[in-house]
Amino acid sequence: MIEYKGGKEYWNGRKCDSNFVFRTLADMFPQDYELYIKESKEYKKKHIVLHCLNCNYDWVNYETDISTAQCPTCKSMKFLKL
């Protein structure tokens, strides 16, 4: 179960990133693709989700200023906002 603490999402004490959340949403709605897409869009509206152009990793950026954001896996600063 996802827990909310201080406005952030945690799974078993670890902060969730968008890859994890989208996989969780897919598991929650395995037979209902339209509901999965709706929930994914709602998630993107409420969070700053970035996509790394170097390694294709998606993550949630909790800082409001994305000019200094780095990919958590490869440390690249080349990304797109989803």
Backbone bond lengths (Angstrom), bond angles and torsions (degrees), N, CA, C in turn:
res aa  C-N    CA-C-N  psi(-1)  N-CA   C-N-CA  omega(-1)  CA-C   N-CA-C  phi
1 M - - - 1.444 - - 1.528 109.56 -
2 I 1.304 116.23 141.55 1.460 120.95 177.52 1.520 108.20 -84.11
3 E 1.327 116.39 131.34 1.465 122.32 177.40 1.522 108.33 -108.32
4 Y 1.310 115.90 149.32 1.456 121.98 178.67 1.517 109.11 -113.78
5 K 1.317 116.01 121.92 1.468 121.64 178.54 1.519 107.77 -133.75
6 G 1.307 116.18 122.12 1.462 119.60 178.51 1.509 113.27 59.68
7 G 1.330 118.03 31.64 1.460 121.98 179.22 1.520 114.28 80.27
8 K 1.337 118.14 4.81 1.463 121.64 179.48 1.528 109.57 -115.32
9 E 1.320 115.78 156.45 1.453 121.28 -176.62 1.520 110.69 -101.56
10 Y 1.332 115.52 135.00 1.461 121.83 -178.79 1.519 109.93 -130.94
11 W 1.312 116.22 144.33 1.458 123.39 173.95 1.525 106.52 -124.42
12 N 1.324 116.75 115.18 1.471 121.92 -177.00 1.530 111.68 51.28
13 G 1.323 116.67 41.32 1.454 121.64 176.72 1.517 115.61 83.83
14 R 1.350 118.42 -3.79 1.464 121.04 179.71 1.517 110.07 -105.02
15 K 1.343 116.40 136.90 1.456 120.47 179.82 1.527 109.83 -64.89
16 C 1.319 116.43 135.10 1.463 121.82 -178.24 1.526 110.50 -83.28
17 D 1.310 116.14 142.96 1.457 120.56 169.91 1.524 107.48 -109.28
18 S 1.325 116.62 173.63 1.463 118.64 -174.09 1.521 112.22 -66.11
19 N 1.350 119.07 -34.82 1.462 119.81 177.91 1.519 110.28 -56.72
20 F 1.322 115.69 -46.77 1.454 121.05 -179.36 1.530 110.24 -63.28
21 V 1.334 116.76 -44.79 1.457 120.08 -177.37 1.518 111.00 -65.49
22 F 1.337 118.27 -42.41 1.460 119.99 179.66 1.521 111.05 -65.56
23 R 1.337 118.03 -37.70 1.469 120.22 175.90 1.521 110.50 -65.02
24 T 1.341 116.54 -39.77 1.467 120.61 178.34 1.523 110.13 -63.95
25 L 1.335 117.22 -42.88 1.458 120.10 177.53 1.527 110.72 -62.09
26 A 1.312 117.37 -40.37 1.461 120.81 179.20 1.525 110.16 -63.72
27 D 1.338 117.11 -38.49 1.467 120.43 177.39 1.522 111.48 -67.92
28 M 1.321 116.82 -32.59 1.461 120.63 -178.50 1.523 111.87 -72.85
29 F 1.325 117.18 -30.12 1.463 121.36 -176.40 1.528 110.95 -126.35
30 P 1.340 118.96 58.54 1.462 120.10 -174.18 1.525 114.72 -65.01
31 Q 1.321 117.40 -27.72 1.463 120.70 -177.74 1.523 113.01 -103.45
32 D 1.328 117.17 -3.02 1.462 120.38 -174.33 1.528 110.17 -124.21
33 Y 1.318 115.86 82.85 1.461 121.67 -176.57 1.533 111.42 -62.42
34 E 1.326 117.33 -38.46 1.467 120.39 -178.84 1.529 111.30 -63.76
35 L 1.322 117.22 -40.34 1.459 120.44 177.41 1.527 110.76 -67.69
36 Y 1.336 116.94 -38.53 1.471 121.18 176.19 1.532 110.28 -59.45
37 I 1.325 117.10 -46.81 1.467 121.45 179.84 1.528 109.95 -62.85
38 K 1.339 117.29 -42.95 1.460 120.77 178.90 1.528 110.94 -60.48
39 E 1.327 116.72 -47.27 1.461 120.61 -179.84 1.528 111.27 -65.34
40 S 1.330 117.92 -37.62 1.468 121.75 178.11 1.526 110.81 -63.57
41 K 1.331 116.66 -42.29 1.464 120.57 178.46 1.521 110.98 -64.44
42 E 1.327 116.67 -41.49 1.465 120.24 177.37 1.526 110.86 -61.85
43 Y 1.331 116.72 -40.30 1.460 120.89 178.86 1.530 110.23 -62.49
44 K 1.334 116.39 -44.38 1.466 120.19 -179.55 1.526 111.64 -64.98
45 K 1.325 117.55 -32.02 1.462 120.61 178.46 1.525 111.15 -68.39
46 K 1.322 116.90 -34.40 1.461 121.76 -174.51 1.528 113.28 -90.07
47 H 1.330 118.16 -13.11 1.462 121.83 -175.74 1.523 110.30 -131.78
48 I 1.319 116.21 157.31 1.467 121.44 173.73 1.528 106.32 -91.80
49 V 1.331 115.54 104.09 1.465 121.26 -178.75 1.524 107.92 -104.87
50 L 1.334 115.75 125.28 1.463 121.53 -178.66 1.526 109.97 -113.56
51 H 1.334 115.44 148.23 1.467 122.64 179.91 1.524 108.72 -120.13
52 C 1.327 116.36 119.79 1.462 121.46 -179.88 1.528 109.89 -73.31
53 L 1.327 116.10 129.06 1.461 120.79 178.12 1.520 112.30 -79.20
54 N 1.322 117.25 -16.53 1.458 121.59 -178.50 1.533 112.04 -84.46
55 C 1.341 116.97 -49.22 1.475 119.69 -174.92 1.537 113.17 -118.21
56 N 1.337 117.48 2.93 1.469 123.75 177.92 1.521 114.12 64.09
57 Y 1.326 117.50 25.55 1.460 121.64 178.09 1.521 109.17 -87.20
58 D 1.330 117.46 139.24 1.463 122.45 175.00 1.512 108.60 -105.62
59 W 1.327 116.68 139.39 1.452 119.58 177.59 1.525 109.80 -149.14
60 V 1.318 114.50 161.87 1.459 121.43 177.22 1.515 107.88 -94.36
61 N 1.318 115.55 127.36 1.459 121.00 176.54 1.523 107.61 -98.93
62 Y 1.327 116.78 116.86 1.459 120.83 -176.41 1.523 112.64 -86.13
63 E 1.312 117.49 -7.97 1.465 121.28 177.21 1.527 108.35 -87.88
64 T 1.330 117.53 145.67 1.459 120.38 179.33 1.528 111.55 -76.53
65 D 1.326 117.58 -25.56 1.465 121.80 178.79 1.529 108.69 -94.26
66 I 1.336 115.98 111.58 1.467 118.61 -178.20 1.527 112.67 -92.59
67 S 1.333 118.02 1.00 1.466 120.45 -177.09 1.532 111.97 -66.64
68 T 1.318 118.40 -22.30 1.468 121.24 179.95 1.533 112.18 -109.57
69 A 1.332 116.99 10.44 1.473 120.43 -177.61 1.529 111.04 -68.51
70 Q 1.335 114.95 144.12 1.465 122.15 176.22 1.515 108.70 -130.07
71 C 1.321 115.87 145.84 1.457 120.81 175.71 1.527 108.62 -62.88
72 P 1.334 118.30 131.17 1.464 119.58 -179.25 1.528 114.25 -68.34
73 T 1.334 118.04 -19.36 1.471 119.32 -179.07 1.520 113.29 -93.11
74 C 1.338 117.34 -46.36 1.474 118.76 -175.00 1.530 113.11 -113.06
75 K 1.331 117.98 -3.55 1.476 124.80 177.99 1.526 113.64 67.38
76 S 1.327 117.39 15.18 1.459 121.23 177.19 1.528 109.84 -71.11
77 M 1.321 115.33 150.96 1.460 120.38 176.41 1.525 111.13 -108.23
78 K 1.349 116.42 14.30 1.460 121.39 177.72 1.513 108.08 -99.96
79 F 1.333 116.71 113.12 1.460 120.18 -175.99 1.522 110.64 -153.47
80 L 1.310 115.18 165.58 1.463 123.07 174.26 1.512 108.17 -118.05
81 K 1.310 116.82 147.34 1.464 120.89 173.24 1.526 107.58 -88.09
82 L 1.324 116.72 126.19 1.469 120.52 179.72 1.509 111.14 -87.09
